[in-house]
């Protein structure tokens, strides 16, 4: 288990070029090519994970199936992940050899939240950079889809925001991150945005 710090920064779309220039001027570099990230998020019938996230409860979890294309998740292209937030930090674990198709159709049992079923799918384009020893990602073209009882997306909403994430070892002082990355901090959960735009408004 490896805890890490995560911070989210928000910029206006029109300032993206300025951010890329800032990364270059400060000896940052691209880690690897941009790629599509696609996640189907699970929750129980009362959306307890969503409510815990909205309220900032710790410990809390997010359960998702993740792949790197907009194709339908399957056994060969996807991972089942559990992301945990606690007072010590955040960490992510992958469940070994899950039956992806069965989990999508029947749900997943979690000891804290009970039976959780697929609720929403989130896709976006992610770019990866390294700067000041910290991984920085840029997420744009974010799309949210509601999942029906057959596990399929039934409609889609698009988010106009661009989100930057900093991921650092838990030993990195918060003062270092604030000094090196002088940008506005925000709370931003793609899962919560998806629920709010696709379920809570319907």
Buried (B, 14 or more C-beta within 10 A) or exposed (E): EEEBBEBBBBBEEEEBEEBBEBBEEEEBEEEEEEEBBBBBBBBBEEBBBBBBBBEEEEEBBBBBBBBEEEEBBEEEBBBBBBBBBEEEBBBBEEEEEBEBBEBBEEBBEBEEBEEBBBBBBBBBBBBBBBBBEBBBBBBBEBBBBBBEEEBEBEEEBEBEBBBBBBBBEEEBEEEEBEEBBEBEEEEBBBBBBBBBBBBEEE
